[in-house]
């Protein structure tokens, strides 16, 4: 049985972002988005996401939209199944 390469994701926020509570909340929101999007990234990808939201608080839906757009622009999205 062949295992598919794992996707590794690291999360980082700006330190000057209104304190630890806000930074940790953003990370939690993004983890929710990532867990709901299993298979989003190409297998074997190592991804570091640095959060610099334009405003705080930001909705989880807005984070998801931004993540998908960035992945599309950087060709990190898994190819669509035929």
C-alpha positions in Angstrom: 0.0 0.0 0.0 1.4 3.4 -1.1 0.9 6.4 1.2 0.3 9.7 -0.4 2.8 12.5 0.7 1.5 14.5 3.6 0.7 18.2 3.4 2.3 20.2 6.2 0.8 23.6 7.1 2.3 26.2 9.4 0.4 29.3 10.6 1.9 32.6 11.6 0.5 36.0 12.5 1.9 39.5 12.9 3.1 40.1 16.4 1.7 43.6 16.4 -1.8 42.4 15.8 -3.8 43.5 18.8 -2.6 40.9 21.3 -2.3 37.2 21.7 -6.1 36.6 22.0 -6.8 38.1 18.6 -3.8 36.3 17.0 -4.9 32.9 18.5 -8.5 33.4 17.4 -7.4 34.0 13.8 -5.3 30.9 13.9 -8.2 28.9 15.2 -10.5 30.3 12.5 -8.0 29.3 9.8 -7.6 25.8 11.3 -11.4 25.4 11.0 -11.2 26.4 7.3 -8.3 24.1 6.6 -9.9 21.1 8.3 -13.1 21.6 6.3 -11.0 21.8 3.1 -9.3 18.4 3.3 -7.4 17.8 0.1 -7.2 21.5 -0.8 -3.4 21.5 -1.3 -1.4 19.3 -3.7 0.0 16.2 -1.9 3.5 16.8 -0.6 3.1 20.5 -0.2 4.7 22.4 2.7 2.8 25.6 3.2 3.4 28.5 5.7 0.4 30.9 6.0 1.2 34.3 7.4 -2.0 36.1 8.5 -2.2 39.9 7.8 -5.9 40.6 7.8 -7.0 44.0 6.6 -9.3 44.3 9.6 -10.0 42.4 12.9 -12.3 40.7 13.6 -12.6 39.0 10.2 -15.2 36.4 9.3 -14.3 32.8 8.8 -16.0 32.9 5.4 -13.7 35.9 4.4 -10.6 33.9 5.5 -11.7 30.9 3.5 -12.3 33.0 0.4 -8.9 34.7 0.7 -7.1 31.4 1.3 -8.7 29.8 -1.8 -7.7 32.9 -3.9 -4.1 32.8 -2.7 -3.8 29.1 -3.4 -5.2 29.5 -6.8 -2.8 32.3 -7.6 0.2 30.3 -6.4 -0.8 27.0 -8.0 -1.1 25.2 -4.6 -4.6 23.9 -5.2 -4.9 20.2 -5.9 -5.8 19.6 -9.6 -9.5 19.0 -10.1 -10.5 15.3 -10.5 -11.5 14.3 -14.0 
